[in-house]
Amino acid sequence: MSAAPAPRYLAAGESALVVEFGAKIDPAIHHRVLALDAALSKANIGGVIETVPTYRSLMIHFDPRRWPMEELVAAIARLEEAPRLALELRRRWHIPACYEPPFAEDIDLVASALGLSAARAAELHATARYRVYMYGFAPGFLFLGGLPQALNFPRRPMPRAPVPAGALLIAGGQALIASCPMPTGWYMLGRTPVKMFAPRRDPIFLMGIGDEVCFEQIGGSAFRELTEAAEAADYYPRCECVDDRA
């Protein structure tokens, strides 16, 4: 087996460093991102303020008064070259999802364009297994990998009207769970009553980077019941730990 390519170290201004491991959405690349993130956390390097894992890179925010860029790159390279830490057990979440009107505003459009029935599009989306790769530009805004190739559909040329929180979105071979209402260039295939971001809940952010997501189809009446329970903080989706090290 060939060795993994060396990471690229890219300055992002004077107080952030991006360690880039690849150029595609890939679980092996993402594992390297999370392994370096875990190593940094364990090393507890003074002057490192925050780390932000993404699909293929780790952004490291640091105090430039304590770390010249070149010295930080050398320190990070030593960590990256050391034996990688075994990552913690990840969680598999079972998230209820409704693909019925009015909770699936774009499913007919997408299904027709792809030569599918709406029921088949819903089945493909619901039966896939997704990986949480990163949080996006809004609190709790989840970017997922694992969308079936049969649902690969380009972004809209122009954004659509705002989608609600819990919207299940797809575009460009990726999947999202919206955490708050917003306009989007993505397509809404369904909706979950589960809150990805809830400031009064512990934890505020439901899922961790590297977690797994499975959707479970529900009908409109179940969606409304679970929405009421979620609003009252009486509902928490089922999850279990997954150990890939065995």
C-alpha positions as CSV (number, residue, x, y, z in Angstrom):
1,M,0.0,0.0,0.0
2,S,1.4,3.4,-0.9
3,A,2.1,6.0,1.8
4,A,-0.5,8.7,2.2
5,P,0.6,12.0,0.6
6,A,2.2,14.6,2.8
7,P,-0.1,17.4,4.0
8,R,0.1,21.0,2.7
9,Y,0.5,23.8,5.2
10,L,-1.3,26.9,4.1
11,A,-1.2,30.3,5.8
12,A,-4.7,31.8,6.3
13,G,-3.7,35.3,7.3
14,E,-1.2,35.9,10.2
15,S,-3.1,33.9,12.9
16,A,-4.5,30.8,11.2
17,L,-2.9,27.8,9.6
18,V,-4.7,25.3,7.3
19,V,-3.3,21.7,7.2
20,E,-4.7,20.2,4.0
21,F,-4.7,16.4,3.5
22,G,-6.4,16.0,0.1
23,A,-8.7,17.4,-2.6
24,K,-11.9,15.2,-2.3
25,I,-14.5,14.0,0.1
26,D,-13.1,10.8,1.4
27,P,-13.4,9.0,4.8
28,A,-9.6,8.2,4.9
29,I,-8.7,11.8,4.4
30,H,-11.2,12.9,7.0
31,H,-9.8,10.4,9.4
32,R,-6.4,12.1,9.1
33,V,-8.1,15.4,9.8
34,L,-9.7,14.1,13.0
35,A,-6.5,12.3,14.1
36,L,-4.5,15.5,13.9
37,D,-7.2,17.4,15.7
38,A,-7.1,14.8,18.5
39,A,-3.3,14.9,18.7
40,L,-3.4,18.7,19.0
41,S,-6.0,18.5,21.7
42,K,-3.9,16.0,23.6
43,A,-0.7,18.0,23.1
44,N,-2.4,21.1,24.6
45,I,0.0,23.4,22.8
46,G,0.0,26.9,24.3
47,G,-1.1,29.6,22.0
48,V,-3.3,27.4,19.9
49,I,-6.7,28.9,20.3
50,E,-9.1,26.8,18.3
51,T,-9.2,24.1,15.6
52,V,-11.8,23.7,12.9
53,P,-12.0,20.3,11.1
54,T,-13.5,20.2,7.6
55,Y,-13.9,17.7,4.8
56,R,-10.2,17.6,3.9
57,S,-8.3,20.0,6.1
58,L,-7.9,21.3,9.7
59,M,-7.8,25.0,10.3
60,I,-5.7,26.0,13.4
61,H,-6.2,29.4,14.9
62,F,-3.3,30.5,17.0
63,D,-1.7,33.5,18.7
64,P,1.0,34.9,16.3
65,R,2.8,36.6,19.3
66,R,3.6,33.1,20.7
67,W,4.1,31.2,17.5
68,P,5.9,32.3,14.3
69,M,4.2,30.6,11.4
70,E,7.3,28.6,10.5
71,E,7.7,27.2,14.0
72,L,4.1,26.2,14.3
73,V,4.3,24.4,11.0
74,A,7.3,22.4,12.2
75,A,5.5,21.6,15.5
76,I,2.4,20.4,13.7
77,A,4.4,18.4,11.2
78,R,6.0,16.5,14.1
79,L,2.6,15.7,15.5
80,E,1.3,14.6,12.1
81,E,4.2,12.3,11.5
82,A,3.9,10.6,14.9
83,P,1.9,7.4,15.3
84,R,-1.8,8.5,15.1
85,L,-4.0,8.3,18.1
86,A,-6.9,5.9,18.2
87,L,-10.0,8.0,17.8
88,E,-12.8,7.8,20.3
89,L,-15.8,5.7,19.5
90,R,-18.1,7.6,17.2
91,R,-21.9,7.7,17.4
92,R,-24.5,6.5,15.0
93,W,-27.6,8.7,15.0
94,H,-31.1,7.5,13.9
95,I,-32.8,10.6,12.7
96,P,-36.5,10.6,11.8
97,A,-37.2,12.2,8.4
98,C,-40.5,13.0,6.6
99,Y,-40.5,13.0,2.8
100,E,-44.2,13.8,2.4
101,P,-45.8,17.1,1.4
102,P,-45.5,19.8,2.6
103,F,-42.2,18.7,4.2
104,A,-40.4,17.7,0.9
105,E,-40.9,20.8,-1.2
106,D,-38.4,19.9,-4.0
107,I,-38.5,16.1,-4.1
108,D,-40.8,16.0,-7.1
109,L,-38.6,18.3,-9.1
110,V,-35.4,16.5,-8.2
111,A,-36.9,13.0,-8.8
112,S,-38.4,14.0,-12.2
113,A,-35.1,15.5,-13.3
114,L,-33.2,12.3,-12.3
115,G,-35.8,9.9,-13.8
116,L,-37.0,8.6,-10.4
117,S,-40.3,8.5,-8.6
118,A,-40.5,10.7,-5.5
119,A,-40.9,7.5,-3.4
120,R,-37.6,6.1,-4.9
121,A,-35.8,9.4,-4.3
122,A,-37.0,9.3,-0.7
123,E,-35.9,5.7,-0.3
124,L,-32.4,6.4,-1.7
125,H,-31.9,9.3,0.6
126,A,-33.3,7.6,3.7
127,T,-31.4,4.2,3.3
128,A,-28.0,5.7,2.8
129,R,-25.5,6.0,5.6
130,Y,-23.9,9.4,6.1
131,R,-20.8,10.8,7.8
132,V,-20.8,14.1,9.6
133,Y,-17.8,15.8,7.9
134,M,-18.1,19.4,9.2
135,Y,-20.2,22.2,10.5
136,G,-20.9,25.0,8.0
137,F,-21.4,28.7,8.2
138,A,-24.4,28.6,10.6
139,P,-24.6,27.1,14.1
140,G,-25.2,23.4,13.9
141,F,-25.3,23.4,10.1
142,L,-24.3,19.8,9.2
143,F,-22.5,18.9,6.0
144,L,-22.8,15.2,5.3
145,G,-21.0,12.8,3.0
146,G,-22.5,9.5,1.7
147,L,-25.2,10.7,-0.7
148,P,-26.0,8.0,-3.2
149,Q,-24.7,8.7,-6.7
150,A,-28.2,8.4,-8.1
151,L,-29.1,11.6,-6.2
152,N,-26.2,13.6,-7.5
153,F,-27.8,16.8,-8.7
154,P,-26.2,20.3,-9.3
155,R,-26.9,23.4,-7.3
156,R,-29.6,25.8,-8.3
157,P,-28.5,28.6,-10.6
158,M,-30.3,31.0,-8.2
159,P,-31.1,30.5,-4.5
160,R,-34.6,29.4,-3.6
161,A,-36.8,30.9,-0.8
162,P,-35.8,30.1,2.7
163,V,-36.0,26.5,3.9
164,P,-37.0,25.8,7.5
165,A,-34.8,24.4,10.3
166,G,-34.5,20.6,9.9
167,A,-34.6,20.7,6.1
168,L,-32.8,17.8,4.4
169,L,-30.9,19.3,1.5
170,I,-28.9,17.9,-1.4
171,A,-26.8,19.5,-4.2
172,G,-23.5,18.7,-5.9
173,G,-23.2,15.2,-4.5
174,Q,-23.5,16.4,-0.9
175,A,-26.2,16.4,1.8
176,L,-27.0,18.8,4.5
177,I,-29.3,19.2,7.5
178,A,-30.2,22.8,8.0
179,S,-30.1,24.1,11.5
180,C,-32.0,27.4,11.0
181,P,-34.2,29.0,8.3
182,M,-32.2,30.4,5.4
183,P,-32.3,30.9,1.6
184,T,-30.3,28.2,-0.3
185,G,-29.1,27.0,-3.6
186,W,-29.7,23.4,-2.5
187,Y,-32.8,21.2,-2.9
188,M,-35.1,20.2,0.0
189,L,-36.0,16.5,-0.2
190,G,-37.5,16.2,3.3
191,R,-37.4,17.5,6.8
192,T,-36.6,16.2,10.3
193,P,-38.2,17.4,13.6
194,V,-34.8,17.0,15.4
195,K,-33.1,20.2,16.3
196,M,-29.4,20.2,15.2
197,F,-28.9,23.5,17.2
198,A,-30.7,24.2,20.4
199,P,-29.2,26.9,22.7
200,R,-31.3,25.7,25.7
201,R,-30.4,22.0,25.3
202,D,-27.3,20.2,26.6
203,P,-25.6,19.6,24.3
204,I,-26.3,22.7,22.2
205,F,-24.9,20.9,19.1
206,L,-26.4,17.5,18.8
207,M,-23.7,15.6,16.7
208,G,-20.0,15.5,16.6
209,I,-17.7,15.6,13.6
210,G,-17.1,12.0,12.5
211,D,-20.5,10.8,13.7
212,E,-22.7,8.7,11.5
213,V,-26.3,9.5,10.5
214,C,-29.1,7.2,9.4
215,F,-32.5,8.5,8.4
216,E,-35.7,6.7,9.3
217,Q,-38.8,7.6,7.3
218,I,-41.9,8.9,9.2
219,G,-45.2,10.2,8.1
220,G,-46.6,13.7,8.5
221,S,-48.5,13.0,11.8
222,A,-45.4,11.5,13.4
223,F,-43.4,14.5,12.3
224,R,-45.9,16.9,14.0
225,E,-45.9,14.9,17.2
226,L,-42.1,14.7,17.3
227,T,-41.9,18.4,16.5
228,E,-44.0,19.2,19.6
229,A,-41.8,16.9,21.7
230,A,-38.6,18.5,20.4
231,E,-40.0,22.0,21.2
232,A,-40.7,20.9,24.7
233,A,-37.2,19.3,25.0
234,D,-38.8,15.9,25.6
235,Y,-37.3,14.2,22.5
236,Y,-33.8,13.0,21.9
237,P,-33.0,10.8,18.9
238,R,-31.7,7.3,19.3
239,C,-28.0,6.7,18.9
240,E,-25.4,4.1,19.7
241,C,-21.6,3.9,19.7
242,V,-19.8,2.4,16.8
243,D,-16.3,0.9,17.1
244,D,-14.4,0.5,13.8
245,R,-11.2,-0.5,15.4
246,A,-12.1,-4.2,15.8
